[in-house]
Amino acid sequence: MFYAGDVVALNGGSFIARKDVPGPCPGPGWQLIASQGRRGAAGEKRARPSRLEGRCGSERRDHPRLEDRSRALRRGAYHD
């Protein structure tokens, strides 16, 4: 049982009930609020980097660690 304001997803679309006990969806008791769009054009193909490229988060030194920022904020010494 659906009531006014209830939202359902059906066949790639979303519908909202216009009234209590709106009947079968889709139908006059339902309002379409979003529908599935067309498939977009294929994106550019690029080579994936290997897992060995780049550095792990623990090895990054360009930003202070969260704990260091928190400690500095408590002292009032950290400014971005």
C-alpha positions in Angstrom: 0.0 0.0 0.0 1.4 3.4 -1.0 0.5 6.8 0.3 0.9 10.4 -1.0 4.6 11.3 -1.2 5.9 7.7 -1.4 8.6 7.2 -4.0 9.1 4.0 -6.0 11.7 3.0 -8.6 10.4 1.1 -11.7 12.1 0.3 -15.0 14.9 2.9 -14.5 12.5 5.6 -13.5 11.3 7.1 -10.2 7.7 7.9 -9.4 6.0 9.7 -6.6 2.5 9.0 -5.4 0.1 11.9 -6.0 -2.4 10.6 -3.5 -3.0 7.9 -0.9 -3.6 4.5 -2.6 -2.6 5.7 -6.0 -3.2 2.5 -7.9 -0.8 0.7 -10.2 2.4 2.4 -11.2 2.8 4.0 -13.7 -0.7 5.4 -13.8 -2.7 8.6 -13.2 -2.0 8.4 -9.4 1.7 8.7 -10.0 4.0 11.5 -11.1 7.3 10.6 -13.0 10.1 12.5 -11.2 13.2 11.0 -13.0 13.7 8.6 -15.9 16.7 6.7 -17.3 18.5 8.7 -20.0 20.1 7.5 -23.1 23.5 5.8 -23.0 26.3 8.3 -23.5 29.2 8.2 -25.9 32.1 5.9 -25.1 34.8 7.6 -23.2 38.5 7.8 -24.2 40.4 4.6 -23.8 43.5 5.0 -21.6 46.0 2.6 -20.2 45.5 1.8 -16.6 48.5 2.5 -14.3 50.0 -0.5 -12.7 49.4 -1.0 -9.0 53.1 -0.3 -8.4 52.9 3.3 -9.8 52.3 6.1 -7.3 52.8 6.0 -3.6 50.8 4.6 -0.8 48.9 7.0 1.4 51.1 6.3 4.3 54.2 7.3 2.2 52.8 10.7 1.1 54.5 13.6 2.6 52.8 16.5 0.8 50.1 16.9 3.5 50.5 16.5 7.3 48.8 13.5 8.7 45.4 14.0 10.3 46.9 13.4 13.8 49.5 16.1 13.2 46.9 18.6 12.0 44.7 17.8 15.0 47.6 18.3 17.4 48.6 21.6 15.7 44.9 22.8 15.8 44.8 22.2 19.5 47.9 24.4 19.9 46.5 27.0 17.4 49.6 26.6 15.2 48.1 25.1 12.0 47.0 27.3 9.2 46.1 26.2 5.6 
